[in-house]
Amino acid sequence: MSVTSRRLATAAAAFAFIAAASSSALAQKKYDIGATDTEIKIGGIMPYSGPASAYGVIGKTQSAYFNKINAEGGINGRKIVFLSYDDGYSPPKAVEQARKLVESDEVLFIFNPLGTPSNSAIQKYMNAKKVPQLFVATGATKWNDPKDFPWTMGWQPNYQSEGRVYAKYLMKEKPAGKIGILYQNDDFGKDMLKGLKDGLGAKAASMIIAEEPYEVTSPTVDTQIVTLKSKGADVFISFTTPKFGAQSIKKVAELGWKPLFILNNVASSTGSVIKPAGFDNAQGVISATYGKDPSDPQWKDDPGVKHFDAFLAKYFPEGNRTDSSVAYGYSSAQTLVHVLKACGDNLTRENIMKQAASIKDLQLEMGLPGIKLNTSATDFAPIEQLQMMRFKGERWEMFGPIISGEVTG
């Protein structure tokens, strides 16, 4: 090789090295507001007070989980800063907190804000600002709408899917049942109701004999339950949040009413609903789930439950392991950590949504075996499967196959 050729080859190699280094440096340093070399600032909105305050423990669990991640070195060397505010389950307050997080605190995104009314109130704002409203803590079907709301993504099975699962069960087990329904008079309750009616199809008109709504601000639902019993219902469906789920169980027992009792998943916590309502009162109640109940003896040697217990012991000792909201907070936080790790050093809002929409067969430690998270650019519903369960003794017993309640079309 001539001297000239050697010089050209050396120059070309040097140029290639510089170009590669530059492109690598650029790839490593893609940040939006809220992300730096040392931290990832995340917002949260939870009802730490008000009528749905039983859910506040979700935010506390997430905060403890992020402390664990930080203690172990963070996400690719960056610490998570989690600013979680109280909205009291009030939509106007949620709007105020979302604006504060985005405009004053300058978070990278808002994670797992809770409640259908609150998320409905901030959805247009978040999408207009192009700030991820990621893994919202509500099962409303409308969070799976990547075309119109590309910055909003759900997490748990949606309410219409769950309603369809109960309809499938009733069509098989009690096709001549006379159904009385108690439901929360908002998007949450109405979504559950729609799923049930869609699942019952033409039989909905003859099977559903009474519907009683209640407001989230109501002190009790006793009057509605008395009314449903008086109409002659032999199937009672309680589409409620934890406080009213516990009231439902107590009142049905107090009345000596013995309907086939279906309770939706978000009100099925052994620790925060069933135990306060009384184990004796809850015998035979039916629900559906997608996660392990750590109080169930079948999981005593399960590695995932052991990790969960170790986390509680070290980082959240005040957490009640029998409260399903604690496991919910743990699993949702693990899902986010999976996404943030996948983002690598490209911590832009666009890439966060891209990675959140690229989850493939993610099996969570506290998820039921076989229930895996999957998303795509056209599917923003990570969990779409459930398993039926019946309360017996002091725990839920699962039965039947894993059912897909996926809403299509």
C-alpha positions, 0 to 999 in steps of 0.5 A: 500500500502506498503512503498516500493510500495508507494516509487515506485509509487512516483518515477514513478510519479516523473519520468513521471513528469520530462519526460513530462516536458522535452518533453514539453520543447523540444516541446516548443523550436524548432527553426531554424535560424531566430527564437528565444524566442523573434523574428521571422525574415522574408525576403521579395523581392518587386519591390519598383522601376522599371517597376512594382513599382506599386506593391511596396505598397504590401510590405509596407502594409505587413510591416504595418500589422506586426507592428500592430501584434507586437503592439498587442503582436506579434505571441505567444509573438514573434515580427516579424522582416520584412526585405523587399528589392527592386529588381526593378523587375530584376531577377538577383537582386532578386537572389542577395537579396535572397542570402543576406536575407538567408546567411547574414540576416539569415531569417527564410524564404522569404515571398511573393516575387513578380513577376514570373521572380524574383521567377523563378530565386530564386526557385532552390536556395531556394529549395536547401537551404531548406528555404521556399519561401512562398506564392509567389506574382505571379500566375504562375502555377509552384508554385504548385509543392510540389513534385519537389519544396517542399519549394515553395508555391503560394498564389493567383489564378494561371494565368492558372486558370484565363485564363481558367475562361476567356475562359469559359466566351468567349465560352458562351458570344462570341463563334464566337469572333475574339480575339487579345491578348496583353501579357507580354513576360515572364512566367507571360504573357505566363502562362495566354496565356496557360490557355486561350488557354487550356480553348478554346480548339480546338476553340483557333486556329480559335478564336485567330487571333493575339497575340502581346507580349511586354517587361516589359522594353518597354515604351509603348504598343501603337504600339501593340494595334494599330496592334491588332485593325488593324487585325480586333479583336473584343475581346481584352485581355490585360494580363498585369501588372498595368502600361501597363494595364492602357496604354491599357485602354487609348489607346483602348479609344483613338483609338475609338475601341469598342472590348469586353475588358478583363483585367487580375486581377493583372491589375484591381486595381481601384486606381492604374490602372482604375482611372489613365486611366480614368473611362470613358475609362474603362466602360464595361471592364471585369475582375475577382477577389477573393477579396472585393473592399473596394471602392464598396458600397456593402461592406460599412457595412462589418465587414472585410472592417471595420477592414481593414479601421481601420488598415489603419487609425492607421498603414498605413494612407498613404495607398490608400484603392482603390488600390487593392494591399493594400488589397492584402498585408493585406490579404497575411499578414493575411494568414502568421499570421494564419500559424505562429500562427499554428506553435506554438513554433515549428518555424522550416522551416519544420514545417512552410511548414507543417502548410502552407500545412494544411490550411482548409477553411480559410476565409480572411476578405478581401476575397469574401464570399465563397472563402476560402483558402485550402492547403494540402501536394499535393496542394500548391495553396491556392486560386483557385476560382474567380468571374467575374466582369465588370467596371461600373461608378466608380467601378467594379460590380460582376456578375455570380457565383464563378467559379473554375479555378482549373487546374487538371492533 
